[in-house]
Amino acid sequence: MKGKLLMGLILIFLGGAVFIPPALSGGVPEMTKDELNSLLGNPDVTTLDVRRNSHWTSSDLKIKGAVREKPNEIQSWADKYSKDKTIVLYCA
């Protein structure tokens, strides 16, 4: 949707079982650009850009402060992030 970022807001702990694949398939709350902007810079929030390579490289939109992770390599990066933080996934 133009003018709206579809965001997966996940309030989970990334230890043990990884719950991201169900989140990417739907059933996760979405947020607007303004809602995300209000969270940027919050030390208790980690924003991950998990778009597919083709979407990420062709996009002019990059979220300031977001960490780029490959969505198909969850097991290799999930343990890097604090279990005590809110994780926001950008997966449009």
Wavefront OBJ file of the C-alpha trace (Angstrom):
o trace
v 0.000 0.000 0.000
v 1.326 3.382 -0.966
v 2.020 5.670 1.980
v 1.725 2.849 4.479
v 4.412 0.522 5.661
v 3.231 -2.941 6.454
v 5.068 -3.915 9.555
v 5.024 -7.026 11.593
v 5.201 -6.052 15.246
v 6.364 -9.047 17.120
v 6.509 -9.118 20.871
v 8.400 -12.346 21.214
v 11.597 -13.628 22.578
v 13.983 -14.974 19.974
v 15.385 -17.665 22.216
v 14.510 -21.313 21.893
v 11.817 -21.762 19.282
v 11.780 -19.182 16.528
v 8.322 -17.779 15.785
v 9.150 -15.544 12.836
v 7.962 -17.732 9.917
v 4.312 -17.668 11.080
v 4.635 -13.918 11.536
v 5.794 -13.478 7.962
v 2.827 -15.429 6.673
v 0.217 -13.253 8.364
v -1.703 -12.926 11.584
v 0.658 -10.307 12.990
v -0.381 -6.737 13.789
v 0.520 -4.131 11.182
v 1.578 -0.566 11.802
v 1.621 2.637 9.837
v 4.652 4.691 8.926
v 3.766 7.144 11.693
v 3.524 4.370 14.272
v 6.931 3.063 13.255
v 8.428 6.565 13.299
v 7.318 6.936 16.917
v 9.357 3.816 17.796
v 12.551 4.647 15.895
v 15.406 5.428 18.226
v 13.795 3.587 21.141
v 16.535 1.415 22.663
v 13.962 -1.266 23.522
v 12.965 -1.740 19.875
v 14.946 -3.500 17.156
v 13.821 -3.001 13.554
v 14.773 -5.691 11.069
v 14.391 -5.294 7.310
v 13.664 -8.838 6.169
v 12.492 -8.169 2.625
v 13.611 -10.538 -0.112
v 16.788 -9.400 -1.872
v 14.964 -8.328 -5.031
v 12.561 -6.134 -3.051
v 15.284 -4.677 -0.858
v 17.726 -3.834 -3.663
v 15.069 -2.335 -5.942
v 13.553 -0.152 -3.223
v 14.412 3.460 -2.499
v 12.883 3.000 0.947
v 15.296 2.056 3.675
v 14.279 2.483 7.304
v 16.862 4.500 9.217
v 18.479 2.305 11.838
v 16.979 -0.944 10.554
v 19.226 -3.966 10.355
v 19.127 -5.920 7.092
v 18.635 -9.656 7.532
v 17.852 -12.320 4.952
v 14.409 -13.812 5.599
v 15.431 -17.313 4.546
v 18.329 -17.422 7.022
v 16.444 -16.912 10.280
v 18.344 -19.606 12.150
v 21.651 -17.853 11.456
v 20.638 -14.453 12.853
v 17.780 -14.935 15.323
v 20.050 -15.422 18.346
v 21.856 -12.123 17.698
v 18.939 -10.062 19.012
v 18.048 -9.402 22.620
v 15.326 -11.553 24.085
v 14.132 -8.536 26.058
v 13.384 -6.217 23.131
v 10.443 -5.662 20.843
v 11.280 -6.848 17.344
v 9.731 -5.036 14.370
v 9.990 -6.773 11.009
v 9.677 -4.898 7.748
v 8.643 -7.532 5.259
v 6.529 -5.744 2.641
l 1 2 3 4 5 6 7 8 9 10 11 12 13 14 15 16 17 18 19 20 21 22 23 24 25 26 27 28 29 30 31 32 33 34 35 36 37 38 39 40 41 42 43 44 45 46 47 48 49 50 51 52 53 54 55 56 57 58 59 60 61 62 63 64 65 66 67 68 69 70 71 72 73 74 75 76 77 78 79 80 81 82 83 84 85 86 87 88 89 90 91 92
